[in-house]
Amino acid sequence: MTLPLQGIRVLELGDFLPSAFCCMQLADFGAEVIRVQAPAKAAGGRRAEQAAQVPSEIRSPFQAEACFDTVGRNRRSVVVDLKDPAGQAVGRKLAASCDVLVEGFRPGVMHRLGLGYEALKELAPRLVYCSITLFGQTGPYRDWPGHDPLGLGVAGVLYLNSDPSNDVPRLVGSPVGDISAALHGTIGVMMALRARDHTGRGQLVDIGMTDASIDFSMFTAMQALQGTTVPRLNKPNPVSGVWETSDGKYICTTNLEPHHWANFCISIGRNDLIPLRYDRARRDELFTQVRGLMRTRTQAQWLEAFHGELESQAAPVNDLQAMLKDPHVAARDMVIDTSDGAGNHGRQLGFSVKLQETPARLRNVAPPVGADSRAVLRELGYGSDQIEGLLASGVVQEQVA
């Protein structure tokens, strides 16, 4: 079976989640992705010292065992010191051999390495060059360092997630900015490839995590743009909320439509609440009453009631272990079994984009770092003596433990 992106070659630079998740998606649908990582000596210093002190259970996801490394799957791995002129020459050859380059460094880093967009587009005019950064390639915050929460803060998402009791902004317990930027990167790359079909030229795809995060305020921003009251979706509201059940589990309801709200009220035995759906003055009082009622049955009992003859909107609220065992998650193949050539077995998250005729496929688990260095150099036209010289100098490394 031919996958949709078969024949597309991608160069991946940078070890952070946005660029890695973007390249994972491209690889899952058939692109040949070559991940370039720095040799141990080039990755040393303060960051390496700090990483060595981090407990193994909370280290980077890129340090996961291969069979569990979801974002590292379907790759080839090359180790090149891009700070060395000889390594930069390898990087330019690699880029020129690819259709797409995805990088996740701070603005200016690729330019200093001789691998910036302006330099590479002269070498490879058809190259689609995707840069995923915190604040994008322009603007006053462009050069600020940071991670996901900073972008969410600027985008207003932390404010929208504020504590309902005091309006204090709160962090989000998931890297939504990272993943959103990755998805925007994937979409941008696909659009640029489609444009290349018409023009014959590649282009720069400039993805800012902050820009991508602003999309999460789409609903509320429309009202803010009009100068009207901005609704706060996390304020106490009996119509839509997260409720603890009698067995210590949780359930979420979102009965925004009047008929679903009516069915919900009937199911909890409070028909008198039906006409009070829009009564803002009593919202806190009604929220407290509903919260008490929801604690009188188990999660399973409420789900049965809400999805019976009088249907309303409800679903379980899972912790991560419960999510991995959820029957719907299983039915959607969102957890898949894996194995490597050595007989090791594991599990990974499945493919969230589902194409009926050409679905994504796990072709190989994450390779050992540097496993493909020699083969890729040979494909680039390096002779045996040149390859041995690069390996001997440490500019290129093979299979780093």
C-alpha positions as CSV (number, residue, x, y, z in Angstrom):
1,M,0.0,0.0,0.0
2,T,1.4,3.4,-1.0
3,L,1.1,5.9,1.8
4,P,0.1,9.6,1.0
5,L,3.5,11.1,1.7
6,Q,5.6,8.3,0.2
7,G,8.4,9.8,-1.8
8,I,8.6,13.0,0.4
9,R,11.9,13.3,2.2
10,V,12.1,15.4,5.4
11,L,15.1,16.7,7.4
12,E,14.3,17.1,11.1
13,L,16.5,19.4,13.2
14,G,15.8,20.0,16.9
15,D,14.8,17.8,19.8
16,F,11.8,19.7,21.1
17,L,8.2,18.4,21.0
18,P,6.6,20.7,18.4
19,S,9.1,19.8,15.6
20,A,9.2,16.2,16.7
21,F,5.4,15.8,16.7
22,C,5.1,17.5,13.3
23,C,7.7,15.1,11.8
24,M,6.1,12.1,13.5
25,Q,2.9,12.9,11.7
26,L,4.7,13.3,8.4
27,A,6.5,10.0,8.9
28,D,3.4,8.2,10.0
29,F,1.9,8.9,6.6
30,G,4.9,7.7,4.6
31,A,7.5,10.5,4.5
32,E,11.1,9.5,4.9
33,V,12.2,11.5,8.0
34,I,15.9,11.9,8.8
35,R,16.4,13.2,12.3
36,V,19.7,14.9,12.8
37,Q,20.9,15.0,16.4
38,A,24.1,16.5,18.0
39,P,26.9,14.2,19.1
40,A,27.5,13.8,22.8
41,K,30.3,16.3,22.9
42,A,28.3,18.9,21.2
43,A,25.4,18.4,23.5
44,G,27.4,18.8,26.7
45,G,27.7,21.7,29.0
46,R,25.1,23.1,31.4
47,R,22.1,21.5,29.8
48,A,23.6,18.1,29.8
49,E,24.7,18.5,33.4
50,Q,21.2,19.5,34.4
51,A,19.6,16.6,32.4
52,A,21.8,14.1,34.2
53,Q,20.4,15.2,37.5
54,V,16.7,14.7,36.4
55,P,15.1,11.5,37.8
56,S,14.6,9.0,35.0
57,E,10.8,8.9,35.5
58,I,10.4,12.5,34.5
59,R,13.1,12.9,31.8
60,S,12.4,14.0,28.2
61,P,9.9,11.8,26.3
62,F,12.8,11.4,23.7
63,Q,14.6,9.3,26.4
64,A,11.8,6.7,26.4
65,E,12.5,3.1,25.4
66,A,12.1,2.7,21.7
67,C,9.0,0.6,21.8
68,F,7.2,3.3,23.9
69,D,8.7,6.3,22.0
70,T,5.6,7.5,20.1
71,V,7.1,10.8,18.8
72,G,10.4,9.1,17.7
73,R,8.8,6.4,15.5
74,N,9.1,6.0,11.8
75,R,12.5,7.8,11.6
76,R,16.0,7.4,10.5
77,S,18.7,8.8,12.8
78,V,21.9,10.6,12.0
79,V,24.4,12.2,14.4
80,V,26.1,15.3,13.0
81,D,27.9,18.1,14.8
82,L,26.4,21.1,13.0
83,K,28.7,23.5,14.9
84,D,31.6,22.1,12.9
85,P,32.2,23.4,9.4
86,A,32.4,19.8,8.1
87,G,29.2,19.0,9.8
88,Q,27.5,22.1,8.3
89,A,28.6,20.8,4.9
90,V,26.8,17.5,5.6
91,G,23.8,19.5,6.8
92,R,23.6,21.4,3.5
93,K,23.9,18.3,1.5
94,L,21.1,16.7,3.5
95,A,18.9,19.7,3.1
96,A,19.5,19.8,-0.7
97,S,18.4,16.2,-0.9
98,C,15.1,16.8,0.9
99,D,11.7,18.1,0.1
100,V,11.0,19.5,3.5
101,L,13.1,20.8,6.4
102,V,11.5,21.1,9.9
103,E,13.5,22.9,12.6
104,G,12.7,23.9,16.2
105,F,15.6,26.1,17.2
106,R,15.4,29.7,18.4
107,P,15.4,32.3,15.6
108,G,18.9,33.0,14.3
109,V,20.4,29.6,15.3
110,M,20.0,28.0,11.8
111,H,21.5,31.2,10.2
112,R,24.5,30.9,12.5
113,L,24.9,27.3,11.4
114,G,24.8,28.2,7.7
115,L,21.5,26.5,7.4
116,G,19.1,29.4,7.4
117,Y,16.2,29.7,5.0
118,E,17.8,32.4,2.8
119,A,21.0,30.3,2.3
120,L,19.2,27.0,1.7
121,K,16.6,28.4,-0.8
122,E,19.5,29.4,-3.1
123,L,20.9,25.9,-2.8
124,A,17.5,24.1,-3.0
125,P,14.7,26.3,-4.5
126,R,12.1,23.6,-4.1
127,L,12.7,23.1,-0.3
128,V,9.8,23.7,2.0
129,Y,11.4,25.1,5.1
130,C,9.3,24.9,8.3
131,S,10.5,26.8,11.4
132,I,8.5,26.2,14.7
133,T,9.4,28.6,17.4
134,L,7.8,30.1,20.6
135,F,7.0,33.5,19.2
136,G,7.7,33.1,15.4
137,Q,10.3,34.7,13.2
138,T,9.1,38.3,13.7
139,G,7.8,40.6,16.4
140,P,9.3,42.1,19.6
141,Y,9.2,38.8,21.5
142,R,11.0,36.9,18.7
143,D,14.2,36.3,20.6
144,W,12.8,35.5,24.0
145,P,13.6,32.0,25.2
146,G,10.9,29.8,26.7
147,H,8.5,27.0,26.4
148,D,4.8,26.2,26.0
149,P,3.3,28.2,29.0
150,L,4.8,31.5,27.9
151,G,3.0,31.3,24.6
152,L,-0.2,30.3,26.3
153,G,0.2,33.3,28.6
154,V,0.6,35.8,25.8
155,A,-2.3,34.1,23.9
156,G,-4.7,34.6,26.8
157,V,-5.2,30.9,27.3
158,L,-3.8,30.9,30.9
159,Y,-6.2,33.7,31.7
160,L,-9.2,31.7,30.3
161,N,-8.0,28.8,32.5
162,S,-8.0,31.0,35.6
163,D,-9.2,29.9,39.0
164,P,-13.0,30.6,38.9
165,S,-12.9,31.9,42.5
166,N,-10.3,34.6,42.1
167,D,-9.5,35.0,38.4
168,V,-5.9,34.0,39.0
169,P,-4.4,32.5,35.7
170,R,-3.4,28.9,35.9
171,L,-1.1,26.6,34.0
172,V,-2.7,24.0,31.7
173,G,-1.8,20.4,32.6
174,S,-0.9,19.5,29.0
175,P,1.5,20.8,26.4
176,V,-1.4,22.2,24.2
177,G,0.8,25.0,22.8
178,D,3.5,22.5,21.7
179,I,1.0,20.1,20.1
180,S,-1.0,22.9,18.5
181,A,2.2,24.4,17.0
182,A,3.1,20.9,15.7
183,L,-0.3,20.5,14.0
184,H,0.0,23.9,12.5
185,G,3.4,22.9,11.2
186,T,2.1,19.8,9.6
187,I,-0.7,21.7,7.9
188,G,1.7,24.4,6.8
189,V,4.0,21.9,5.3
190,M,1.2,20.2,3.4
191,M,0.0,23.5,2.1
192,A,3.4,24.6,1.0
193,L,4.0,21.2,-0.8
194,R,0.7,21.7,-2.6
195,A,1.7,25.3,-3.6
196,R,5.0,23.8,-4.9
197,D,3.0,21.6,-7.2
198,H,1.7,24.8,-8.9
199,T,4.8,27.1,-8.6
200,G,7.7,24.6,-8.6
201,R,9.2,26.6,-5.6
202,G,9.4,25.9,-1.9
203,Q,8.8,28.5,0.7
204,L,9.3,29.4,4.4
205,V,6.6,28.1,6.8
206,D,6.8,30.3,9.9
207,I,5.0,28.7,12.9
208,G,4.8,30.6,16.2
209,M,3.6,28.6,19.2
210,T,1.9,31.7,20.5
211,D,0.0,32.3,17.2
212,A,-1.2,28.6,17.3
213,S,-2.3,29.0,20.9
214,I,-4.3,32.1,20.0
215,D,-6.6,29.8,18.0
216,F,-7.7,28.3,21.3
217,S,-9.4,31.6,22.2
218,M,-11.3,31.6,18.9
219,F,-14.7,31.5,20.6
220,T,-14.1,34.1,23.2
221,A,-11.9,36.3,21.0
222,M,-14.8,37.0,18.6
223,Q,-16.7,38.6,21.5
224,A,-13.6,40.4,22.8
225,L,-13.1,41.9,19.3
226,Q,-16.6,43.2,19.4
227,G,-16.1,44.7,22.8
228,T,-18.8,42.6,24.4
229,T,-18.7,40.4,27.5
230,V,-16.2,37.6,27.2
231,P,-17.7,34.3,28.5
232,R,-15.6,32.3,30.9
233,L,-16.1,28.7,30.2
234,N,-14.6,27.6,33.5
235,K,-16.9,29.6,35.7
236,P,-19.3,27.5,37.8
237,N,-22.2,26.6,35.6
238,P,-24.7,23.8,36.1
239,V,-25.2,23.5,32.3
240,S,-21.6,22.5,31.6
241,G,-19.3,21.2,34.3
242,V,-17.0,18.4,35.8
243,W,-18.7,16.5,38.6
244,E,-17.4,14.1,41.2
245,T,-19.4,10.9,41.5
246,S,-20.1,8.7,44.6
247,D,-17.2,6.3,43.7
248,G,-14.6,9.1,43.6
249,K,-14.6,9.3,39.8
250,Y,-15.6,12.2,37.6
251,I,-18.0,12.9,34.8
252,C,-18.2,15.9,32.5
253,T,-21.5,17.3,31.1
254,T,-22.0,19.9,28.4
255,N,-25.8,20.3,28.0
256,L,-25.8,23.6,26.1
257,E,-28.8,22.7,23.9
258,P,-32.2,23.3,25.6
259,H,-33.5,19.8,24.9
260,H,-30.4,18.2,26.4
261,W,-30.5,20.4,29.4
262,A,-34.2,19.4,29.9
263,N,-33.3,15.7,29.7
264,F,-30.4,16.2,32.1
265,C,-32.7,17.9,34.7
266,I,-35.3,15.1,34.4
267,S,-32.6,12.5,34.8
268,I,-31.3,14.0,38.0
269,G,-34.9,14.4,39.3
270,R,-34.9,18.2,39.1
271,N,-37.5,19.2,36.5
272,D,-37.8,22.5,38.3
273,L,-34.4,23.5,37.0
274,I,-35.4,23.4,33.4
275,P,-36.6,27.0,33.0
276,L,-33.6,28.3,35.0
277,R,-31.0,27.5,32.4
278,Y,-30.3,31.2,31.6
279,D,-30.8,32.5,35.2
280,R,-27.3,34.0,35.8
281,A,-28.3,35.3,39.2
282,R,-28.8,31.8,40.5
283,R,-26.0,30.1,38.6
284,D,-23.7,29.5,41.6
285,E,-26.7,28.2,43.7
286,L,-27.8,25.8,41.0
287,F,-24.2,24.6,40.4
288,T,-23.9,23.7,44.1
289,Q,-27.2,21.8,44.0
290,V,-26.2,19.8,40.9
291,R,-22.8,19.1,42.4
292,G,-24.5,17.6,45.5
293,L,-26.8,15.5,43.4
294,M,-24.0,14.1,41.2
295,R,-22.3,12.7,44.3
296,T,-25.3,10.4,44.9
297,R,-24.5,7.8,42.1
298,T,-21.4,6.2,40.6
299,Q,-19.9,7.3,37.4
300,A,-21.2,4.2,35.6
301,Q,-24.7,4.8,36.9
302,W,-24.8,8.4,35.7
303,L,-23.5,7.5,32.3
304,E,-26.2,4.9,31.9
305,A,-28.8,7.4,32.9
306,F,-27.6,10.2,30.7
307,H,-27.3,7.9,27.6
308,G,-30.6,6.1,28.1
309,E,-34.0,7.0,26.7
310,L,-33.6,10.6,27.8
311,E,-30.3,11.4,26.2
312,S,-28.1,14.2,27.4
313,Q,-24.4,15.0,27.0
314,A,-22.0,13.3,29.4
315,A,-18.7,11.4,29.3
316,P,-16.2,10.0,31.8
317,V,-13.3,12.2,32.9
318,N,-10.3,9.9,32.7
319,D,-6.9,10.0,34.4
320,L,-4.1,8.9,32.1
321,Q,-4.3,5.2,33.1
322,A,-8.0,5.2,32.7
323,M,-7.7,6.8,29.3
324,L,-5.4,4.0,28.2
325,K,-8.0,1.4,29.2
326,D,-11.1,3.3,27.9
327,P,-13.1,1.1,25.6
328,H,-13.7,3.9,23.1
329,V,-10.0,4.7,23.0
330,A,-9.3,1.1,22.3
331,A,-12.0,0.9,19.6
332,R,-10.4,3.9,17.9
333,D,-7.0,2.2,18.0
334,M,-5.5,5.1,19.9
335,V,-3.2,2.7,21.8
336,I,-1.2,0.3,19.6
337,D,1.1,-2.6,20.4
338,T,4.7,-2.4,19.2
339,S,7.8,-4.5,19.0
340,D,11.4,-4.0,17.7
341,G,13.8,-6.4,15.9
342,A,15.3,-7.5,19.2
343,G,12.0,-8.9,20.4
344,N,11.2,-6.1,22.8
345,H,7.5,-5.2,23.2
346,G,5.8,-2.0,24.2
347,R,2.8,0.3,23.5
348,Q,2.4,3.7,21.9
349,L,-0.3,6.2,21.2
350,G,-2.0,5.5,17.9
351,F,-2.8,7.6,14.8
352,S,-5.2,10.5,15.5
353,V,-5.7,11.2,11.7
354,K,-7.6,8.3,10.2
355,L,-7.6,7.9,6.4
356,Q,-9.9,5.2,5.2
357,E,-7.9,4.2,2.1
358,T,-4.3,5.1,3.0
359,P,-4.1,5.0,6.8
360,A,-1.0,5.8,8.8
361,R,1.3,2.9,9.6
362,L,4.0,2.1,12.2
363,R,6.9,1.0,9.9
364,N,9.6,1.0,12.6
365,V,10.0,2.1,16.2
366,A,12.4,4.9,17.1
367,P,15.9,3.9,15.9
368,P,19.0,4.1,18.1
369,V,20.6,7.5,17.9
370,G,23.0,7.6,15.0
371,A,21.9,4.2,13.6
372,D,21.6,5.5,10.1
373,S,24.6,7.9,9.9
374,R,26.8,5.7,7.7
375,A,23.9,4.8,5.3
376,V,22.7,8.3,4.9
377,L,26.2,9.7,4.2
378,R,26.6,7.0,1.5
379,E,23.3,8.1,-0.1
380,L,24.6,11.7,-0.2
381,G,27.5,10.6,-2.3
382,Y,30.2,10.4,0.4
383,G,32.9,7.9,-0.4
384,S,34.2,5.3,2.1
385,D,37.3,7.3,3.0
386,Q,35.3,10.4,3.5
387,I,32.8,8.6,5.7
388,E,35.6,7.1,7.8
389,G,37.2,10.5,8.1
390,L,34.0,12.1,9.4
391,L,33.5,9.3,11.9
392,A,37.1,9.4,13.1
393,S,36.9,13.2,13.7
394,G,33.7,12.8,15.7
395,V,31.8,15.2,13.3
396,V,29.5,12.3,12.5
397,Q,28.8,9.5,15.0
398,E,27.2,6.1,14.7
399,Q,24.7,4.5,17.1
400,V,25.3,6.6,20.3
401,A,24.3,4.7,23.4
